[in-house]
């Protein structure tokens, strides 16, 4: 393992040389650790342990290019979305829904109401009435039509909340 340079010894002239020296020290450190792990593994299991093939180490040029580039992860959501270690949760349906009543029960259930859709009309003339909006929507023949005028911040326009059943 290369020794740490002492004061007065040749100091690296630039960051690139420092990076190369650091990479060499780190590589030799990794080799020493792998050698010690292999030695201990052989003591524990003399017949040998099947090891996965190690990934090819990137070249110095690839590391330098990667170090000078901006990171690919731009947002936290992007990292979570593309992370293979992200935990995907499945929401369990813990709600118990009972349709109707049991024959032995004295409870009575209410029939299911149709779904409703709400529409907000805004920026109409201030003298527009609920009746005019209802008459305008009647040719569509909705099953149920409920129209309410909404109080607005300014008196220069009128707004309405219209509710209809889904069909």
ChimeraX attribute file (.defattr): number of C-alpha atoms within 10 A of each C-alpha:
attribute: neighborCount
match mode: 1-to-1
recipient: residues
	/A:1	11
	/A:2	10
	/A:3	6
	/A:4	9
	/A:5	10
	/A:6	8
	/A:7	7
	/A:8	6
	/A:9	8
	/A:10	8
	/A:11	11
	/A:12	13
	/A:13	8
	/A:14	8
	/A:15	9
	/A:16	11
	/A:17	12
	/A:18	13
	/A:19	14
	/A:20	14
	/A:21	15
	/A:22	11
	/A:23	14
	/A:24	14
	/A:25	16
	/A:26	14
	/A:27	13
	/A:28	13
	/A:29	14
	/A:30	12
	/A:31	13
	/A:32	13
	/A:33	12
	/A:34	12
	/A:35	12
	/A:36	12
	/A:37	12
	/A:38	14
	/A:39	12
	/A:40	12
	/A:41	14
	/A:42	13
	/A:43	11
	/A:44	11
	/A:45	9
	/A:46	10
	/A:47	9
	/A:48	11
	/A:49	11
	/A:50	6
	/A:51	6
	/A:52	6
	/A:53	6
	/A:54	6
	/A:55	6
	/A:56	6
	/A:57	8
	/A:58	8
	/A:59	8
	/A:60	12
	/A:61	9
	/A:62	10
	/A:63	12
	/A:64	13
	/A:65	10
	/A:66	11
	/A:67	10
	/A:68	8
	/A:69	8
	/A:70	9
	/A:71	8
	/A:72	8
	/A:73	11
	/A:74	9
	/A:75	9
	/A:76	8
	/A:77	10
	/A:78	11
	/A:79	13
	/A:80	13
	/A:81	11
	/A:82	10
	/A:83	10
	/A:84	8
	/A:85	8
	/A:86	10
	/A:87	8
	/A:88	6
	/A:89	6
	/A:90	6
	/A:91	6
	/A:92	6
	/A:93	6
	/A:94	6
	/A:95	6
	/A:96	6
	/A:97	6
	/A:98	8
	/A:99	10
	/A:100	12
	/A:101	12
	/A:102	11
	/A:103	7
	/A:104	6
	/A:105	7
	/A:106	8
	/A:107	10
	/A:108	9
	/A:109	11
	/A:110	9
	/A:111	8
	/A:112	8
	/A:113	7
	/A:114	10
	/A:115	9
	/A:116	12
	/A:117	11
	/A:118	13
	/A:119	11
	/A:120	13
	/A:121	14
	/A:122	14
	/A:123	11
	/A:124	13
	/A:125	12
	/A:126	13
	/A:127	10
	/A:128	14
	/A:129	16
	/A:130	17
	/A:131	11
	/A:132	9
	/A:133	16
	/A:134	15
	/A:135	10
	/A:136	10
	/A:137	14
	/A:138	11
	/A:139	8
	/A:140	8
	/A:141	8
	/A:142	14
	/A:143	10
	/A:144	11
	/A:145	14
	/A:146	13
	/A:147	19
	/A:148	16
	/A:149	17
	/A:150	13
	/A:151	11
	/A:152	14
	/A:153	8
	/A:154	8
	/A:155	10
	/A:156	11
	/A:157	15
	/A:158	20
	/A:159	20
	/A:160	21
	/A:161	15
	/A:162	19
	/A:163	17
	/A:164	17
	/A:165	15
	/A:166	12
	/A:167	10
